[in-house]
Amino acid sequence: MVGTTGVRLSDNPDEIPDTPRRSIFRRGFAYATEAINGGVDSVNRKVSGTYVGRFFRLRGSGHAEEIRDANFCTEIRAGLITFSAMLYVLAANPAVIASSGYECSCRGEDKGRPNCGQDYQACIEELRRDMVAVTAAVSAMSCILFGLMTNMPVAVAPGMGLNSYFAYQVIGIRGSGLLPWRSALTAVFLEGWIFIILSLTGLRHWLVRIIPSTMKVAGVCGIGLFLALTGLANNTGLGLITSGDVVPISLADCSNPDQQGQCSGVSAIADPKLWLGILGGGILPTVLMGFNNKYSIGIGVLFVTLMSIPRSTSVTFFPYNSVGQNKWDYFSSMVGVRKTGFDMSQLRFDFGPHQGNFVVALLTMLYVDMIDCTATLQGLARYTYRLQGPDPDFPGSTIAYCTNAFCISMGALLGSSPVTVFVESGAGAQSGGRTGIAAIVTGLCFLAAVFFAPFFSGIPPWATGPALILIGFLMVRQIYSINWNYAGDAIPSFVTIMFIPFSYSVAYGLIAGLFTYIIVNGLIWIISTLTGVEPHDYHLKQYWTINPVGRKPWIYRAYKYIMAKLQKNRDQTTEEVAVQEFEMMERRTSHPRSAVASASTMDDKHSRTAE
């Protein structure tokens, strides 16, 4: 008797029917999985026994400090995952930097307007193509060098917060900022070397620890809002926000203004490109984030880009005109190596009337990069079990900071804004990345992207705008870490968060926040000291001291060591002098005693002779 499932049923109720055999596909999949796992284990064992395994301290390498959960194939997978999570950088960073114009000239009455003529727009497009290659090359160099020097699964690329400050304030939109572009790159170059000095002396660790943590978080949140505003603005993002005639900002009512500022296109709200960016670049990644997808931002950018390729649609990035044809000709080549022309000769150390602005830009980038890089590195070190205990300095932290600083200076020679450690490295660490092999794999992927620069140059601004907004969200979401329970911490933090986007300047926002913090808390301390009356919520203030937890700076410890040695030598010299003086006194007092003893001995001898 055969049942409906094809299993033979016996008339004997006590007999257990035969179970159906697994299908050939399931058995084949199981055999293939077993074979792949066996091959992966074999590769892991072979690589662990080589110099590579010992250098990166893989499991089974025999190194005295081997990392027990580090495998070669797992590191490769982690590096690929980190690259896919950072893919949006190749689109967002060139769009941000190109808005500054660099050496593209836009003079006269047209300066600062949405359009400065066809020649200027063509120059901006060439600059954006250059920056795609520069971003890929700098990221590749930084990731590979960081992996070799630190053996950490950390990816380094041009920072998305610092590049906005660099492009929109230091150089300015169409060159209207604090410094010319050559002087701005010089500031980035010097910043890296100053970082190296601060790292070697240990002052970088100490400076980061003495900055109130609530102010550090507020600065990051303010930069997040700044990025979100950039993603909404015209030419750099969705084009949803523009400057208003009556109010400071308003919703954009024109998607294509002419050189006289008159509207020659449809309303921006009705522009299909805007809605493609909102739905494909914003809503789709948000839904994927709800499912904890690590590649959500990159998927959104890729989806909008693919939808913008067909030239016959209303959302195309390659319209049938001279500008669109030029973009299409370069994009259709897909593979190619672009010569950018950036080298050390572009740096300018003669600042002229820009000395004050140069110092402001340099100190601001130092402050932001110091906080961003240090906080991210410490978080990743703790996640990969490199950082344990209350001391915030992990083993090899000085080498890590110096490597990051060196990459900043080398990136400036290529025309890049400051590089920093990316929090997306956590995606690779979460997938099992524990060594520098993961960072090297990410760097090799960026190196391959150098040859695919034409493809990445075809990413439109309505694809990068939503990415900037989502990156801003990721930065703002740590706002809960601010101490809102005490006015002396909450109000300066709010001033920082508010001032950065509203003043459209990271530097002014940070300065305003720190100035408010010092004045408010300084006055409260003075009043409390003189009168003995403290605010009722004073016990809720965030603890701050100029002597933070952890080791003192290296230069301070060296100073104390030298002073202790000198003091020891002085004490030893004083003791030796005292011993010598005592011995001399002993010798002086011993001579009369010897003479008396000799005289008495002679008297005794004469007495015995007389007897």
ABEGO torsion letter per residue (X at the ends): XBBAAGBBBBABAABBBBBBBBBAAAAAAAAAAAAAAAAAAAAAAAAAABAAAAAAGBBGAGBAABBAABBAAAAAAAAAAAAAAAAAAAAAAAAAAAAAGEABBBBEAABGBABAEAAAAAAAAAAAAAAAAAAAAAAAAAAAAAAAAAGBBBBBBBBAAAAAAAAAAAAEBGGABABBAAAAAAAAAAAAAAAAAAAAAGAAAAAAAABBAAAAAAAAAAAAAAAAAAAABBGABAGABBBBAABABBBBABABBBAAGBBABBBAAABAAAAAAAAAAAAAAAAAAAAGBAAAAAAAAAAAAAAAABAABAABABBBBAAAAAAAAAAAAGBEBBBAGBBAAABBABAEAAAAAAAAAAAAAAAAAAAAAAAAAAAAAAAAGABBEABABBBGAAAAAAAAAAAAAAAAAAGBBBBBBBAAAAAAAAAGBABAAAAAAAAAAAAAAAAAAAAAAABBAAAAAAAAAAAAAAAAAAAAABBAABAAAAAAAAAAAAAAAAAGBAAAAAAAAAAAAAAAAAAAAAAAAAAGBBBAAAAABBBBBABBBEBBBAAAAAAAAAAAAAAAAAAAAAAAAAAAAAAAAAAAAAAAAAAAAAAAAAAAAAAAAAX
